[in-house]
């Protein structure tokens, strides 16, 4: 499994067909902003799961930071880009406040 964080954005990542790529990104709970996968090349990469976890173990921290965990499976060999944008769903991706992307080289 390859685990990627915000600071890995812009990198080229080499994986094998069948490998799992886990992306972990932090968001601000309660603001309406969240990370959304955009233009996923479904012939090369499959979104397997997505979950949200609180960053703090303090359950009383309403609206606090949260961590999103996405798991993708590499499929067909080739090159593709994995892009995620941070925006409010009602404002749309054109008003994104952030972006995470990596180039995938699938062998």
KELUMSE-552095 format. One line per 10 residues: number of its first residue (from 1); their letters; for each residue x negated, y, z of N, C-alpha, C. Coordinates in nm, 2 decimals, padded with zeros to 4 digits. Atoms other than C-alpha are relative to their C-alpha. Layout:
REM residues N
NUM = a = X,Y,Z,X,Y,Z,X,Y,Z  ...;
//
This chain:
REM residues 107
1 = xxxxxxxxxx = -00.09,-00.12,00.00,00.00,00.00,00.00,-00.09,00.12,00.00  00.07,-00.13,00.01,-00.12,00.35,-00.09,00.09,00.10,00.07  -00.07,-00.10,-00.07,-00.01,00.62,00.16,-00.05,00.14,-00.03  00.04,-00.14,00.04,00.00,00.98,00.04,00.07,00.10,00.09  -00.05,-00.11,-00.08,00.05,01.30,00.24,-00.01,00.13,-00.09  00.00,-00.13,00.07,00.10,01.67,00.14,-00.14,00.04,-00.06  00.14,-00.04,00.04,-00.28,01.72,00.12,-00.05,-00.08,-00.12  00.04,00.08,00.12,-00.30,01.45,-00.15,00.05,00.05,-00.13  -00.06,-00.06,00.12,-00.10,01.66,-00.39,-00.11,00.05,-00.10  00.09,-00.03,00.10,-00.27,01.72,-00.72,-00.10,-00.10,-00.04;
11 = xxxxxxxxxx = 00.10,00.11,00.02,-00.48,01.40,-00.70,00.05,-00.09,-00.11  -00.04,00.11,00.08,-00.49,01.12,-00.95,-00.02,-00.12,00.08  00.00,00.12,-00.08,-00.42,00.79,-00.79,00.01,-00.12,-00.09  00.00,00.13,00.08,-00.50,00.45,-00.94,00.06,-00.11,00.09  -00.07,00.11,-00.06,-00.27,00.17,-00.85,00.02,-00.12,-00.10  -00.03,00.12,00.08,-00.19,-00.18,-00.98,00.15,-00.02,-00.01  -00.15,00.03,00.02,00.15,-00.29,-01.12,00.04,-00.09,00.12  -00.05,00.08,-00.11,00.34,-00.42,-00.82,-00.04,00.07,00.14  00.05,-00.07,-00.13,00.16,-00.19,-00.56,00.12,00.09,00.05  -00.09,-00.09,-00.06,00.37,00.02,-00.32,-00.07,00.13,00.03;
21 = xxxxxxxxxx = 00.05,-00.13,-00.03,00.31,00.39,-00.30,00.09,00.06,00.10  -00.08,-00.06,-00.10,00.43,00.55,00.02,-00.03,00.15,00.01  00.02,-00.14,-00.01,00.48,00.93,00.03,00.06,00.04,00.13  -00.05,-00.05,-00.13,00.51,01.10,00.37,-00.01,00.15,00.00  00.00,-00.15,00.00,00.62,01.47,00.37,00.08,00.05,00.11  -00.07,-00.06,-00.11,00.73,01.69,00.65,00.09,00.11,-00.05  -00.10,-00.10,00.03,01.04,01.91,00.63,00.05,00.07,00.13  -00.05,-00.07,-00.11,01.21,02.16,00.85,00.15,-00.03,00.02  -00.14,00.04,-00.02,01.53,02.01,00.99,00.09,00.12,00.03  -00.09,-00.11,-00.03,01.83,02.23,01.01,00.00,00.12,-00.10;
31 = xxxxxxxxxx = 00.01,-00.12,00.09,01.72,02.47,00.73,00.07,-00.02,-00.13  -00.06,00.03,00.13,01.88,02.29,00.44,-00.10,-00.04,-00.10  00.11,00.04,00.09,01.55,02.24,00.27,-00.03,-00.15,00.01  00.05,00.14,-00.01,01.44,01.89,00.18,-00.07,-00.03,-00.13  00.07,00.05,00.11,01.22,01.70,-00.06,00.08,-00.09,-00.09  -00.08,00.08,00.10,01.38,01.56,-00.38,-00.10,-00.04,-00.11  00.08,00.05,00.11,01.22,01.34,-00.64,00.06,00.05,-00.13  -00.05,-00.06,00.13,01.24,01.50,-00.99,-00.06,-00.08,-00.11  00.05,00.06,00.12,01.21,01.34,-01.33,-00.08,-00.13,00.02  00.07,00.12,-00.02,01.11,01.00,-01.21,-00.01,-00.09,-00.13;
41 = xxxxxxxxxx = 00.02,00.09,00.11,00.97,00.78,-01.49,00.03,-00.14,00.04  -00.05,00.12,-00.06,01.18,00.48,-01.41,-00.06,-00.13,-00.08  00.06,00.11,00.07,01.00,00.26,-01.67,-00.13,-00.04,00.07  00.13,00.03,-00.07,00.67,00.29,-01.46,00.01,00.00,00.15  -00.01,-00.01,-00.14,00.79,00.37,-01.11,00.14,-00.02,00.05  -00.14,00.02,-00.05,01.09,00.26,-00.90,00.00,00.05,00.15  -00.02,-00.04,-00.14,01.21,00.43,-00.58,00.06,-00.12,00.07  -00.05,00.12,-00.07,01.25,00.14,-00.34,00.07,00.04,00.13  -00.06,-00.04,-00.12,01.34,00.32,-00.02,-00.03,00.14,00.04  00.02,-00.14,-00.05,01.38,00.66,00.15,00.05,00.00,00.15;
51 = xxxxxxxxxx = -00.05,-00.02,-00.14,01.41,00.73,00.53,-00.05,00.13,00.06  00.03,-00.12,-00.07,01.39,01.02,00.76,-00.03,-00.03,00.15  00.04,00.03,-00.14,01.22,01.02,01.10,-00.03,00.14,00.07  00.04,-00.12,-00.08,01.19,01.29,01.37,-00.15,00.01,00.01  00.15,-00.02,-00.02,00.83,01.43,01.39,-00.03,-00.01,00.15  00.02,00.00,-00.15,00.87,01.48,01.77,00.08,-00.11,00.06  -00.08,00.10,-00.07,00.98,01.21,02.01,00.10,00.06,00.09  -00.09,-00.07,-00.09,01.18,01.48,02.20,00.14,00.00,-00.07  -00.13,00.01,00.06,01.54,01.39,02.10,00.08,00.13,00.02  -00.07,-00.13,-00.03,01.66,01.73,02.24,-00.03,00.11,-00.10;
61 = xxxxxxxxxx = 00.05,-00.10,00.10,01.48,01.92,01.96,00.08,00.00,-00.12  -00.10,-00.01,00.12,01.78,01.98,01.73,-00.06,00.09,-00.10  00.05,-00.08,00.11,01.68,02.11,01.39,-00.15,00.01,-00.01  00.14,00.00,00.00,01.32,02.04,01.46,-00.06,-00.07,-00.13  00.06,00.06,00.12,01.07,01.91,01.20,00.03,-00.15,-00.01  -00.03,00.14,00.03,01.14,01.58,01.03,-00.10,-00.05,-00.10  00.09,00.06,00.10,00.93,01.34,00.82,00.08,-00.09,-00.09  -00.06,00.09,00.10,01.05,01.19,00.50,-00.10,-00.10,-00.04  00.09,00.10,00.04,00.91,00.86,00.40,00.06,-00.07,-00.12  -00.05,00.06,00.12,00.96,00.74,00.04,-00.10,-00.11,-00.04;
71 = xxxxxxxxxx = 00.08,00.11,00.05,00.84,00.41,-00.10,00.04,-00.03,-00.14  -00.02,00.02,00.14,00.79,00.36,-00.47,-00.08,-00.12,-00.04  00.07,00.12,00.05,00.69,00.05,-00.66,-00.05,00.03,-00.14  00.06,-00.01,00.13,00.45,00.07,-00.95,00.04,-00.11,-00.09  -00.05,00.10,00.09,00.59,-00.11,-01.25,-00.09,-00.02,-00.12  00.07,00.02,00.13,00.47,-00.09,-01.61,-00.14,00.08,00.00  00.13,-00.06,00.01,00.10,-00.01,-01.67,00.01,00.13,-00.09  00.00,-00.13,00.07,00.03,00.35,-01.80,-00.02,00.11,00.10  00.02,-00.12,-00.08,00.01,00.70,-01.67,00.14,00.07,00.01  -00.12,-00.08,-00.02,00.29,00.90,-01.52,-00.02,00.10,00.12;
81 = xxxxxxxxxx = 00.02,-00.09,-00.11,00.34,01.18,-01.27,00.12,-00.02,00.10  -00.10,00.00,-00.10,00.53,01.16,-00.94,00.01,00.14,00.06  -00.02,-00.14,-00.04,00.68,01.49,-00.86,00.12,00.01,00.10  -00.10,-00.02,-00.10,00.88,01.60,-00.56,00.01,00.15,00.03  -00.01,-00.14,-00.02,01.02,01.95,-00.50,00.08,00.02,00.13  -00.05,-00.03,-00.13,01.12,02.11,-00.17,00.10,00.12,-00.02  -00.10,-00.10,00.02,01.45,02.30,-00.20,00.13,-00.03,00.07  -00.14,00.02,-00.05,01.81,02.35,-00.08,00.08,-00.05,-00.12  -00.08,00.06,00.11,02.04,02.13,-00.28,00.09,00.09,-00.07  -00.10,-00.09,00.06,02.29,02.41,-00.34,-00.07,00.11,-00.08;
91 = xxxxxxxxxx = 00.08,-00.10,00.08,02.01,02.64,-00.48,-00.06,-00.06,-00.12  00.06,00.07,00.12,01.86,02.38,-00.71,-00.15,00.00,00.00  00.14,00.01,00.01,01.51,02.29,-00.80,-00.07,00.12,-00.06  00.06,-00.12,00.06,01.45,02.61,-00.99,-00.04,00.10,00.11  00.04,-00.08,-00.12,01.43,02.78,-00.64,-00.08,-00.07,00.10  00.08,00.08,-00.09,01.20,02.53,-00.49,-00.10,00.08,00.08  00.09,-00.07,-00.09,00.99,02.65,-00.20,-00.14,-00.07,00.01  00.13,00.08,00.00,00.72,02.38,-00.25,00.01,-00.11,-00.10  00.00,00.11,00.09,00.61,02.10,-00.47,-00.12,-00.09,00.04  00.10,00.10,-00.02,00.42,01.78,-00.43,-00.01,-00.09,-00.12;
101 = xxxxxxx = 00.01,00.08,00.12,00.28,01.59,-00.73,-00.13,-00.07,00.00  00.12,00.08,00.02,00.03,01.32,-00.80,00.01,-00.07,-00.14  00.01,00.07,00.13,-00.08,01.16,-01.13,-00.02,-00.14,00.04  00.02,00.15,-00.03,-00.04,00.78,-01.12,-00.06,-00.06,-00.13  00.06,00.08,00.10,-00.27,00.56,-01.33,00.03,-00.14,00.04  -00.04,00.13,-00.03,-00.10,00.22,-01.32,-00.07,-00.10,-00.09  00.08,00.11,00.07,-00.32,-00.08,-01.42,00.08,-00.13,-00.01;
//
